[in-house]
């Protein structure tokens, strides 16, 4: 399933439903935790190490997650919308799903 549209869609909707290797799941759990609670914890870093990630890989995971959080917050803060010229088949989730997520995020404190 690697590289498939099915995997991409499952990851975009909820990675927990995707068929992933344990190390990939641990990496994504860390990324979500870093996004929601940016202070992190030693236990999360230990979990990444136990999953086979070395210090350089952990730094890469942290930097990529932080960068995407920065860019998304910048776009959200400026009210940047999804590109209107994108076709439905170019998106991992539908335009309706995207719009619903944006609306839900605006409602959440």
C-alpha positions, -999 to +999 in steps of 0.1 A: +000+000+000+030+023+002+026+053-021-010+044-029-039+069-030-056+047-004-027+052+021-025+089+013-062+093+020-061+073+052-032+094+064-050+126+056-083+115+072-068+099+104-034+082+103-046+059+131-067+041+105-039+036+081-019+004+077+015+016+090+047+001+104+050+005+142+079+030+138+058+052+114+029+052+138+052+062+167+066+090+146+032+103+137+020+100+173+050+121+183+042+147+156+006+150+168+017+153+204+043+180+194+016+199+176-009+198+204+015+200+234+047+216+221+066+213+254+073+176+246+085+150+271+114+126+276+089+097+273+080+107+238+117+110+228+124+076+244+095+061+225+111+073+192+144+058+202+127+025+211+111+026+176+146+028+161+151+065+155+185+079+162+191+115+175+194+129+139+162+113+128+144+126+159+157+161+152+145+158+116+110+146+127+108+175+152+120+201+126+096+190+099+067+189+123+076+224+137+080+238+101+046+225+090+030+238+122+046+272+115+035+274+079-001+262+087-005+287+115+009+315+093-016+306+066-045+302+091-036+335+108-036+353+075-068+336+063-051+319+034-075+295+017-068+263-002-059+270-038-091+273-057-076+260-089-068+226-075-088+198-090-106+173-067-084+144-080-052+164-070-064+165-033-059+138-007-091+148+010-121+164-008-126+202-008-157+196+014-136+177+040-110+205+039-136+232+043-153+213+071-120+210+090-114+247+086-148+255+099-144+231+128-110+246+137-125+281+137-152+269+162-127+253+185-111+275+212 
